[in-house]
Amino acid sequence: MQRYLLTIEYDGTDFSGWQIQPNAPTVEQTIEDAFSTILQSSIDIIGQGRTDAGVHATGQTAHIDLPETVAAEDLIYKANKLIGKEIQITDIKKVGAEFHARFDAVGRQYEYTITKRWMPLKERYSWQLNQPINFAKLESCANILKGEFDFAGFSKFNEDNMTTLCEIQLSEFEQEGEVIRYHIRANRFLRNMVRRLVGTMVRVAQDKMTMSQFEEALTNPDSNIPTFTAPAGGLVLQKVFYKK
């Protein structure tokens, strides 16, 4: 068997996330079904991590083991035709037999898009606030996040987590006209973490929460300061990083 690394792009609007779930359409299940149909055998793909329902990706990754007799490029061409327009496998490359899409990843990067007014063409891919927001306060919040913190207060509880510590390597907002984009890169992310960070930073920027409360929630996970979750549609997994 030959192991391959896949790069996958998808519009997550109509999917219940990446990970296979009973009685719900997921990205992982859709891809596995396509491969299994083409190869007439059960195929498992191992993703680098999950994305929640409604979250999109341009750079999700997963690994797959295929018989050496399979023409990988031809398989991807057929799978993309079968999968449909909402999901496309954009790259496939050979990796070593010990490579693991999740455990060998050293970083992930997300982008979150906010619009300050209703924008019909961005509805599926942004949080349309249509409210005033203080961009300088967003920048101040983003700057605080750089470094290692315990993000238990900004994530959904998961008993499988060995630790809730994450190291933020990039955290910055940019503004272009009525569109605000947040870029964040870290060694790892917890469930709902990016959306809760964005939602809470927006509360600060709307003067519905103080900067000191935001800092307290960040530095003291047991503070019981409420955090707020931004809508899923604005979030895109852009890239997964591996050691060269």
C-alpha positions as YAML, in Angstrom:
chain: A
units: angstrom
residues:
- id: 1
  name: MET
  ca: [0.00, 0.00, 0.00]
- id: 2
  name: GLN
  ca: [1.07, 3.57, -0.71]
- id: 3
  name: ARG
  ca: [0.14, 6.42, 1.62]
- id: 4
  name: TYR
  ca: [-0.93, 9.77, 0.17]
- id: 5
  name: LEU
  ca: [-1.61, 13.20, 1.60]
- id: 6
  name: LEU
  ca: [-4.75, 14.88, 0.26]
- id: 7
  name: THR
  ca: [-5.53, 18.60, 0.26]
- id: 8
  name: ILE
  ca: [-9.24, 19.32, 0.22]
- id: 9
  name: GLU
  ca: [-11.37, 22.40, -0.39]
- id: 10
  name: TYR
  ca: [-15.04, 22.57, 0.53]
- id: 11
  name: ASP
  ca: [-18.06, 24.74, 1.13]
- id: 12
  name: GLY
  ca: [-19.24, 23.50, 4.50]
- id: 13
  name: THR
  ca: [-22.63, 25.23, 4.48]
- id: 14
  name: ASP
  ca: [-24.71, 22.12, 3.85]
- id: 15
  name: PHE
  ca: [-22.55, 19.66, 5.78]
- id: 16
  name: SER
  ca: [-22.61, 18.69, 9.45]
- id: 17
  name: GLY
  ca: [-18.87, 19.22, 9.66]
- id: 18
  name: TRP
  ca: [-15.90, 17.13, 8.56]
- id: 19
  name: GLN
  ca: [-16.14, 14.08, 10.80]
- id: 20
  name: ILE
  ca: [-18.43, 11.16, 10.02]
- id: 21
  name: GLN
  ca: [-21.69, 11.23, 12.00]
- id: 22
  name: PRO
  ca: [-24.73, 8.96, 11.93]
- id: 23
  name: ASN
  ca: [-27.63, 10.21, 9.82]
- id: 24
  name: ALA
  ca: [-25.95, 13.47, 8.82]
- id: 25
  name: PRO
  ca: [-24.04, 14.52, 5.67]
- id: 26
  name: THR
  ca: [-20.35, 15.15, 6.34]
- id: 27
  name: VAL
  ca: [-17.35, 15.97, 4.19]
- id: 28
  name: GLU
  ca: [-15.36, 12.92, 5.29]
- id: 29
  name: GLN
  ca: [-18.23, 10.52, 4.56]
- id: 30
  name: THR
  ca: [-18.84, 12.05, 1.13]
- id: 31
  name: ILE
  ca: [-15.20, 11.59, 0.10]
- id: 32
  name: GLU
  ca: [-14.97, 8.05, 1.49]
- id: 33
  name: ASP
  ca: [-18.16, 7.05, -0.33]
- id: 34
  name: ALA
  ca: [-16.77, 8.37, -3.61]
- id: 35
  name: PHE
  ca: [-13.47, 6.49, -3.23]
- id: 36
  name: SER
  ca: [-15.25, 3.31, -2.18]
- id: 37
  name: THR
  ca: [-17.60, 3.50, -5.15]
- id: 38
  name: ILE
  ca: [-14.76, 3.94, -7.64]
- id: 39
  name: LEU
  ca: [-12.48, 1.28, -6.13]
- id: 40
  name: GLN
  ca: [-15.29, -1.11, -5.18]
- id: 41
  name: SER
  ca: [-13.82, -1.56, -1.70]
- id: 42
  name: SER
  ca: [-14.07, 0.15, 1.67]
- id: 43
  name: ILE
  ca: [-11.70, 3.14, 1.94]
- id: 44
  name: ASP
  ca: [-10.87, 5.12, 5.09]
- id: 45
  name: ILE
  ca: [-9.38, 8.60, 5.09]
- id: 46
  name: ILE
  ca: [-7.79, 10.12, 8.20]
- id: 47
  name: GLY
  ca: [-8.24, 13.87, 8.55]
- id: 48
  name: GLN
  ca: [-5.86, 16.21, 10.35]
- id: 49
  name: GLY
  ca: [-8.77, 17.29, 12.53]
- id: 50
  name: ARG
  ca: [-12.43, 18.16, 12.39]
- id: 51
  name: THR
  ca: [-14.21, 21.29, 11.26]
- id: 52
  name: ASP
  ca: [-17.63, 22.09, 12.70]
- id: 53
  name: ALA
  ca: [-20.93, 22.18, 10.85]
- id: 54
  name: GLY
  ca: [-21.03, 25.08, 8.41]
- id: 55
  name: VAL
  ca: [-17.27, 25.76, 8.50]
- id: 56
  name: HIS
  ca: [-15.40, 25.89, 5.19]
- id: 57
  name: ALA
  ca: [-11.89, 24.92, 4.08]
- id: 58
  name: THR
  ca: [-9.42, 25.68, 1.34]
- id: 59
  name: GLY
  ca: [-6.63, 23.62, 2.90]
- id: 60
  name: GLN
  ca: [-8.04, 20.70, 4.88]
- id: 61
  name: THR
  ca: [-5.72, 17.68, 4.80]
- id: 62
  name: ALA
  ca: [-6.12, 13.94, 5.22]
- id: 63
  name: HIS
  ca: [-4.13, 10.82, 4.48]
- id: 64
  name: ILE
  ca: [-5.23, 7.71, 2.67]
- id: 65
  name: ASP
  ca: [-3.69, 4.31, 1.91]
- id: 66
  name: LEU
  ca: [-4.17, 3.00, -1.62]
- id: 67
  name: PRO
  ca: [-2.98, -0.12, -3.42]
- id: 68
  name: GLU
  ca: [0.16, 0.61, -5.41]
- id: 69
  name: THR
  ca: [-1.68, -0.45, -8.57]
- id: 70
  name: VAL
  ca: [-4.11, 2.49, -8.24]
- id: 71
  name: ALA
  ca: [-3.36, 5.50, -10.46]
- id: 72
  name: ALA
  ca: [-3.74, 8.23, -7.85]
- id: 73
  name: GLU
  ca: [-4.24, 11.18, -10.19]
- id: 74
  name: ASP
  ca: [-6.90, 9.33, -12.15]
- id: 75
  name: LEU
  ca: [-8.65, 8.36, -8.91]
- id: 76
  name: ILE
  ca: [-8.79, 11.98, -7.77]
- id: 77
  name: TYR
  ca: [-10.16, 13.10, -11.15]
- id: 78
  name: LYS
  ca: [-12.96, 10.54, -10.95]
- id: 79
  name: ALA
  ca: [-13.66, 11.25, -7.28]
- id: 80
  name: ASN
  ca: [-13.99, 15.00, -7.90]
- id: 81
  name: LYS
  ca: [-16.50, 14.33, -10.67]
- id: 82
  name: LEU
  ca: [-18.50, 12.07, -8.36]
- id: 83
  name: ILE
  ca: [-18.31, 14.19, -5.19]
- id: 84
  name: GLY
  ca: [-19.90, 17.32, -6.61]
- id: 85
  name: LYS
  ca: [-19.13, 21.02, -6.62]
- id: 86
  name: GLU
  ca: [-19.20, 21.58, -2.84]
- id: 87
  name: ILE
  ca: [-16.08, 19.45, -2.25]
- id: 88
  name: GLN
  ca: [-12.94, 19.14, -4.36]
- id: 89
  name: ILE
  ca: [-9.64, 17.38, -3.72]
- id: 90
  name: THR
  ca: [-7.08, 19.90, -4.96]
- id: 91
  name: ASP
  ca: [-3.83, 18.00, -4.42]
- id: 92
  name: ILE
  ca: [-2.49, 14.52, -3.77]
- id: 93
  name: LYS
  ca: [1.11, 13.57, -3.05]
- id: 94
  name: LYS
  ca: [3.00, 10.53, -1.87]
- id: 95
  name: VAL
  ca: [4.16, 10.44, 1.75]
- id: 96
  name: GLY
  ca: [5.95, 7.89, 3.88]
- id: 97
  name: ALA
  ca: [4.18, 4.91, 5.40]
- id: 98
  name: GLU
  ca: [4.55, 6.39, 8.91]
- id: 99
  name: PHE
  ca: [3.15, 9.81, 8.00]
- id: 100
  name: HIS
  ca: [0.01, 10.85, 9.89]
- id: 101
  name: ALA
  ca: [-2.13, 13.79, 8.76]
- id: 102
  name: ARG
  ca: [-3.06, 14.72, 12.33]
- id: 103
  name: PHE
  ca: [-0.08, 13.82, 14.48]
- id: 104
  name: ASP
  ca: [2.56, 15.14, 12.07]
- id: 105
  name: ALA
  ca: [0.87, 18.53, 11.68]
- id: 106
  name: VAL
  ca: [2.80, 21.34, 13.39]
- id: 107
  name: GLY
  ca: [0.35, 24.18, 12.77]
- id: 108
  name: ARG
  ca: [-3.00, 25.22, 11.36]
- id: 109
  name: GLN
  ca: [-4.19, 28.56, 10.00]
- id: 110
  name: TYR
  ca: [-7.73, 29.92, 9.84]
- id: 111
  name: GLU
  ca: [-9.35, 33.03, 8.41]
- id: 112
  name: TYR
  ca: [-12.57, 34.54, 9.70]
- id: 113
  name: THR
  ca: [-14.50, 37.12, 7.64]
- id: 114
  name: ILE
  ca: [-16.81, 39.80, 9.04]
- id: 115
  name: THR
  ca: [-18.79, 42.32, 7.00]
- id: 116
  name: LYS
  ca: [-19.99, 45.62, 8.44]
- id: 117
  name: ARG
  ca: [-23.07, 45.68, 6.19]
- id: 118
  name: TRP
  ca: [-25.25, 43.19, 4.41]
- id: 119
  name: MET
  ca: [-23.38, 41.74, 1.41]
- id: 120
  name: PRO
  ca: [-25.52, 39.19, -0.50]
- id: 121
  name: LEU
  ca: [-22.56, 37.62, -2.33]
- id: 122
  name: LYS
  ca: [-20.71, 37.02, 0.94]
- id: 123
  name: GLU
  ca: [-23.67, 35.72, 2.94]
- id: 124
  name: ARG
  ca: [-22.50, 32.09, 3.04]
- id: 125
  name: TYR
  ca: [-18.91, 32.99, 3.87]
- id: 126
  name: SER
  ca: [-19.02, 35.78, 6.45]
- id: 127
  name: TRP
  ca: [-20.58, 37.07, 9.63]
- id: 128
  name: GLN
  ca: [-22.72, 39.97, 8.44]
- id: 129
  name: LEU
  ca: [-22.83, 42.24, 11.47]
- id: 130
  name: ASN
  ca: [-24.50, 45.27, 9.94]
- id: 131
  name: GLN
  ca: [-23.52, 47.11, 13.13]
- id: 132
  name: PRO
  ca: [-20.81, 49.60, 14.13]
- id: 133
  name: ILE
  ca: [-17.55, 48.04, 15.31]
- id: 134
  name: ASN
  ca: [-14.34, 49.55, 16.68]
- id: 135
  name: PHE
  ca: [-11.51, 48.15, 14.55]
- id: 136
  name: ALA
  ca: [-8.78, 49.47, 16.90]
- id: 137
  name: LYS
  ca: [-10.24, 47.40, 19.74]
- id: 138
  name: LEU
  ca: [-10.26, 44.30, 17.54]
- id: 139
  name: GLU
  ca: [-6.55, 44.87, 16.87]
- id: 140
  name: SER
  ca: [-5.83, 45.28, 20.57]
- id: 141
  name: CYS
  ca: [-7.59, 42.01, 21.37]
- id: 142
  name: ALA
  ca: [-5.72, 40.18, 18.60]
- id: 143
  name: ASN
  ca: [-2.35, 41.40, 19.86]
- id: 144
  name: ILE
  ca: [-3.03, 40.04, 23.35]
- id: 145
  name: LEU
  ca: [-3.50, 36.52, 21.99]
- id: 146
  name: LYS
  ca: [0.04, 35.95, 20.75]
- id: 147
  name: GLY
  ca: [1.85, 33.30, 22.78]
- id: 148
  name: GLU
  ca: [0.79, 30.24, 24.75]
- id: 149
  name: PHE
  ca: [-2.44, 30.29, 26.77]
- id: 150
  name: ASP
  ca: [-4.95, 27.91, 28.28]
- id: 151
  name: PHE
  ca: [-7.98, 28.27, 26.01]
- id: 152
  name: ALA
  ca: [-10.37, 26.17, 28.08]
- id: 153
  name: GLY
  ca: [-12.58, 29.23, 28.50]
- id: 154
  name: PHE
  ca: [-12.77, 29.71, 24.74]
- id: 155
  name: SER
  ca: [-13.63, 26.18, 23.70]
- id: 156
  name: LYS
  ca: [-16.26, 23.49, 23.96]
- id: 157
  name: PHE
  ca: [-15.42, 20.88, 26.58]
- id: 158
  name: ASN
  ca: [-13.89, 17.73, 25.11]
- id: 159
  name: GLU
  ca: [-12.92, 14.91, 27.43]
- id: 160
  name: ASP
  ca: [-10.44, 13.63, 24.84]
- id: 161
  name: ASN
  ca: [-8.23, 16.73, 25.16]
- id: 162
  name: MET
  ca: [-4.98, 15.92, 26.91]
- id: 163
  name: THR
  ca: [-4.33, 19.65, 27.32]
- id: 164
  name: THR
  ca: [-6.11, 22.92, 26.56]
- id: 165
  name: LEU
  ca: [-2.86, 24.82, 26.03]
- id: 166
  name: CYS
  ca: [-2.35, 26.27, 22.54]
- id: 167
  name: GLU
  ca: [0.45, 28.44, 21.17]
- id: 168
  name: ILE
  ca: [-0.78, 31.28, 18.95]
- id: 169
  name: GLN
  ca: [1.82, 32.15, 16.32]
- id: 170
  name: LEU
  ca: [-0.23, 34.64, 14.28]
- id: 171
  name: SER
  ca: [-3.20, 36.76, 15.37]
- id: 172
  name: GLU
  ca: [-4.14, 39.80, 13.32]
- id: 173
  name: PHE
  ca: [-7.07, 41.67, 11.80]
- id: 174
  name: GLU
  ca: [-7.09, 43.45, 8.47]
- id: 175
  name: GLN
  ca: [-9.73, 45.77, 7.07]
- id: 176
  name: GLU
  ca: [-10.59, 46.48, 3.46]
- id: 177
  name: GLY
  ca: [-13.60, 48.72, 3.00]
- id: 178
  name: GLU
  ca: [-16.60, 47.11, 4.66]
- id: 179
  name: VAL
  ca: [-14.85, 43.73, 5.09]
- id: 180
  name: ILE
  ca: [-12.80, 42.71, 8.12]
- id: 181
  name: ARG
  ca: [-10.69, 39.55, 8.09]
- id: 182
  name: TYR
  ca: [-9.07, 37.85, 11.06]
- id: 183
  name: HIS
  ca: [-6.04, 35.58, 10.56]
- id: 184
  name: ILE
  ca: [-4.95, 33.15, 13.24]
- id: 185
  name: ARG
  ca: [-2.30, 30.41, 13.22]
- id: 186
  name: ALA
  ca: [-1.47, 28.07, 16.08]
- id: 187
  name: ASN
  ca: [0.17, 24.74, 16.78]
- id: 188
  name: ARG
  ca: [-3.29, 23.34, 17.59]
- id: 189
  name: PHE
  ca: [-6.88, 24.47, 18.11]
- id: 190
  name: LEU
  ca: [-9.65, 23.35, 20.42]
- id: 191
  name: ARG
  ca: [-13.24, 22.80, 19.36]
- id: 192
  name: ASN
  ca: [-15.09, 26.08, 18.69]
- id: 193
  name: MET
  ca: [-11.96, 28.01, 19.76]
- id: 194
  name: VAL
  ca: [-11.58, 30.34, 16.78]
- id: 195
  name: ARG
  ca: [-15.29, 31.15, 16.64]
- id: 196
  name: ARG
  ca: [-15.41, 31.91, 20.36]
- id: 197
  name: LEU
  ca: [-12.35, 34.12, 20.15]
- id: 198
  name: VAL
  ca: [-13.83, 36.07, 17.25]
- id: 199
  name: GLY
  ca: [-17.26, 36.34, 18.83]
- id: 200
  name: THR
  ca: [-15.80, 37.60, 22.10]
- id: 201
  name: MET
  ca: [-13.43, 40.06, 20.42]
- id: 202
  name: VAL
  ca: [-16.38, 41.49, 18.49]
- id: 203
  name: ARG
  ca: [-18.22, 41.98, 21.81]
- id: 204
  name: VAL
  ca: [-15.27, 44.02, 23.04]
- id: 205
  name: ALA
  ca: [-15.20, 46.03, 19.83]
- id: 206
  name: GLN
  ca: [-18.92, 46.79, 20.25]
- id: 207
  name: ASP
  ca: [-18.43, 47.95, 23.87]
- id: 208
  name: LYS
  ca: [-20.53, 45.05, 25.15]
- id: 209
  name: MET
  ca: [-17.53, 43.66, 27.06]
- id: 210
  name: THR
  ca: [-14.41, 45.33, 28.46]
- id: 211
  name: MET
  ca: [-10.85, 44.66, 27.43]
- id: 212
  name: SER
  ca: [-10.04, 43.70, 31.02]
- id: 213
  name: GLN
  ca: [-12.80, 41.08, 30.95]
- id: 214
  name: PHE
  ca: [-11.37, 39.66, 27.73]
- id: 215
  name: GLU
  ca: [-7.90, 39.48, 29.26]
- id: 216
  name: GLU
  ca: [-9.27, 37.85, 32.40]
- id: 217
  name: ALA
  ca: [-11.10, 35.20, 30.37]
- id: 218
  name: LEU
  ca: [-7.85, 34.51, 28.52]
- id: 219
  name: THR
  ca: [-5.50, 34.35, 31.49]
- id: 220
  name: ASN
  ca: [-7.93, 32.74, 33.95]
- id: 221
  name: PRO
  ca: [-9.99, 29.96, 32.34]
- id: 222
  name: ASP
  ca: [-11.89, 29.48, 35.61]
- id: 223
  name: SER
  ca: [-13.07, 33.10, 35.73]
- id: 224
  name: ASN
  ca: [-16.60, 32.23, 34.52]
- id: 225
  name: ILE
  ca: [-16.58, 35.29, 32.29]
- id: 226
  name: PRO
  ca: [-18.94, 34.45, 29.40]
- id: 227
  name: THR
  ca: [-17.53, 34.09, 25.90]
- id: 228
  name: PHE
  ca: [-19.50, 34.38, 22.67]
- id: 229
  name: THR
  ca: [-19.45, 32.17, 19.58]
- id: 230
  name: ALA
  ca: [-19.34, 33.71, 16.11]
- id: 231
  name: PRO
  ca: [-21.39, 32.04, 13.32]
- id: 232
  name: ALA
  ca: [-19.75, 29.10, 11.52]
- id: 233
  name: GLY
  ca: [-20.09, 30.48, 7.99]
- id: 234
  name: GLY
  ca: [-17.36, 33.10, 8.36]
- id: 235
  name: LEU
  ca: [-14.66, 30.57, 9.21]
- id: 236
  name: VAL
  ca: [-12.28, 28.94, 6.71]
- id: 237
  name: LEU
  ca: [-9.49, 26.47, 7.44]
- id: 238
  name: GLN
  ca: [-6.82, 27.83, 5.11]
- id: 239
  name: LYS
  ca: [-3.73, 25.70, 5.65]
- id: 240
  name: VAL
  ca: [-2.22, 22.86, 7.65]
- id: 241
  name: PHE
  ca: [1.54, 22.98, 8.20]
- id: 242
  name: TYR
  ca: [3.95, 20.03, 8.29]
- id: 243
  name: LYS
  ca: [7.66, 19.75, 8.88]
- id: 244
  name: LYS
  ca: [9.59, 19.84, 5.63]
...
